[in-house]
Amino acid sequence: MRRIIGALIVVGILVVIPAGVQAQRSDTPVDTVYVPASGPKDTGSIVYSSIILEKDCKYKIVVSGVYQFNVNMVYGYADAQYRMDSSGQYTQRFNSIEFNGERVNADISDIDNHRYTFYWIGDGNKVKFSIYDYVDNKRGTYDDNAGTLKVEIYPITSLSLTKSVSPHSIKQGQETTVTLTVENTGTSEITDIEVVDTIPSDLTFVSGEASKTYASLRPKDSREFQYTLQLNEPGTYNLDPATATYADEEGNYHTVTSETATIEVIPSLITTPTQRPTPSGTSTASVHLYGEKTDVVLGEDVLLKLSAVNIIGNPTMHVQVIIIPPSGWSVTSSEFATSGTGQYTTTYDIEPGVGRDIEVRIRPNQIGDDFEVQGRIIYYFEDDPTKREDHTLTLPIKVRAKAESGVEQRESPPESNGSSTPGFAAVVTVAGVLAVYLWRKRR
């Protein structure tokens, strides 16, 4: 009696378990429909799947069978992908099966058994199946087509692995973040997920995790993790794909890989000035980076000047100047002849005892107190570029949201490298003394 009661309880439990909560095996179709071959009079005869294919989930659709598109003709058989003659030989590619009105190519073809496999991404709707009407008056009117194609929809286990880098373009010495994302794009749960990435030996690992495990992922679920790298040498780095393994609902293991990811490392332009010997009896030039204001209001223009003076007694001076505004600033005007990405440059010659200013006007687009303008001057004398000098200058700029009471926006002292123009201070002093002498004499 107890055994009977126990059996009844088990049966009762089995009865009340909803069918929907049981995992659907990937070898069992979730839907099967038959699509009839239809002639011109019946064109538009369509069969819909009885289930909705979930959006962004992947399904396997298998189409099998042969139909005859005119029973009065010995010629005119077809399956989902080919036409055949009376002897059953394939004579022409003929994609007869249509998904949502579009003829499709099979991903896997079993021609001998007239069985074709398609992989399809759901869009949240039922799928519309039909057979393409091949119009050829030589072979009849299609009023007596015969046969059907069988369509089976299977759930599928699938894992998507994505590897991305942000930012993908950095300067040498800076850091970037690698993100690994796994998503269950199938229609059944996956388990025992392991994700592993490898870090090239010439890159510096800073923080984060390069591998991760997850117990399970239900359909449409996703997870991501990150790690940070530092790259100290310029160049283009192609990171190897990451790898993931997982188990499907039947315990079978699968392996997937991501795409490669690329990081571009741009060389830094800030270098230690290289002082080279100058020709006998000459001195180096005087170079300056000057801004009319270093404390400005958001949206206000800043006028920058890069100046160079060829000291008297030097040969002709050949100069290249480069200005690099802070990232995100707008250049509103410039005397520079050419510009690269974020850099403004030009070249010119300066005769002995002559100086020249090159101007660029920039405008900030954000507030902050740590902006820097970089100026670089490379020059050499006569016709010997091997003895060139290279100077990098930096000018800090502060940007406020609005002018503050009591804060005076000052002109900045020029950032300089090298000696200033000889005798300039002495000339100013003598001129002042002479002016006072003449004024007293007139009185």
PyMOL commands that set and color helices and strands:
alter all, ss='L'
color gray80, all
select helices_A, chain A and resi 2-16+19-21+40-42+137-139+385-387+424-442
alter helices_A, ss='H'
color red, helices_A
select strands_A, chain A and resi 31-36+47-48+58-64+67-68+77-78+82-84+90-93+97-99+102-103+108-110+115-121+128-131+148-154+159-166+169-171+175-184+190-196+204-208+211-217+222-230+235-239+243-247+253-257+261-266+286-291+295-297+302-309+317-324+330-334+338-340+343-350+355-363+368-381+389-400+415-417
alter strands_A, ss='S'
color yellow, strands_A
deselect
rebuild
show_as cartoon
